[in-house]
């Protein structure tokens, strides 16, 4: 399989990840068969795709006369066989359950040739554990799109122990071709790169609150208005180089010892989960979420991410 041979993509899943991934391929000229387990599921996915295209149009990321052509490249189907037969690439964004994914991928092998690449958008499951049930495990790879995929550029490309380098290389090129930013891991690791960094930051943020150092609001503001802005321009290792490794080394000699090093979820989060206060989905978590507050922060986040996308159109990654 070569990059130029990929024309038809099977996209499994119609949730936030699934419809977003489908949209990205369709916007970049690929014929896409989007699989959902029911007509209602497929229709929800198509409705969300139309809404995303309208949002793109309102921010000059797509032209109105391009929308019918993009939608015309997408076909919704309700069986895996319909989605995958005759396709050139399969990307899956279904339930984050190891056995469910294994079962689906084993079924797909019955419908496609041995050279078709299988990509899962799992956010943390082991590609090695998924691919070991396949007849051709060398064709299996993680392509972890970040949520929401139509707004966040990063895609982590992660090999399993049996994944061929050719599959990693082709997947990387395909991700790049649809306008995303691929980052390849040398080997698999729990949480890949992004979630390891995200959870390290969250662990320290919760620790600061638990220790009475600052409120959740102060912690979030400290991130949003300092390192959060800078990290969009320079990553943590670039920042250390720019600031001087001697300076960061000196800080680490006394600060590392004082940072949170727990290996278990912290009590503050565990207590919230036990009480059923799960955050925005229940109206209460670390914060109180009124419908108005939730709508406002989602709109603010969307506007900021769209501003970045507009800049990405004129700036190479």
C-alpha positions, 0 to 999 in steps of 0.5 A: 500500500502506498499513500497515493493508493488510498482513495476510500476511507472507512471511518468507524464511529459517529461520536465526537471523534468519529464524525470529526475524523470523517469530516477531516478526510472528506474535506481533503478529497477522500471518499468516506464510509462512516459506520454507526450502529444504527440509522439514528447514530449515523444521522446524528453524526451527519447532523454534527458534520453539517454543524461543524461545516457551518462553523467552518464557513462562518470562520472562513475555513471553508467556502459555502460552495464547497460544502455540498461536495464535501458532504457528497463524499460521505456515506453513512452505513450501519454494518462494518462490512458495508464500511470496509469492503473495498476501502483503502484505509480503516480508522476506528473511533468506537468504544474505549474497550479492549475486547470490543476493539479486538472483536471489531478488528478481527471482523474487519480482517474478513472483509479487506486485503492484507495490505490495508492499514488498520488505525485506531484512535484509542486515547490510551489502550495498548496497540500491542494488545489489540493487534495480537488477535490479528492475522496481520498485526504488522498493519495495525497502528494507533492514530490518536486524534485529539478531541475535538479532532476537527479543531485540535491539530495533533495526531499521535502515531503509535506503533505496537510491537509488531507494527511495521515501519512502513505502516507508521510512515504511510499513516504519518503521511496520510495524517499530514495530507489531511492537514493535521500535525502527526507526532510519532512515538518511537515505541508505545507507552501508556497515555502516549505523549499528550495524556502523560503530560496532561495528567502530570499537570493535572496531578500537580494542579489538584495537589496545589488545591488539596494542600491549600496553596491556592483555589481551583480558580487561581490554579486555572488562571495561572495556567491559562495566562502564563504557561498555557499561552507560551506552550502554544508557541514553544513546547516544554523542552524548547522553553527550557533550552530558551530559558537556559538549561542551567536555570531549569536544572537549578530550579529542579534541584529544589522543586522536584522534591516538593512536587506531588509524586502520588501514584494513586488518584488523589482524594479530592478527585476520588471524593468527587467521583464517589459523590457523583459530582463528575463535573460539567456533565452533572452540573458540579465538580471542582466548579459549579456549572450552570447551563449559562456558564457551561455554554460560555466556556465551551464557546470561548474554547471553540473561538480560541481553537478556531483562531488557531486553525485560522493561523494554521492555514497560513503557517506551516507546522 
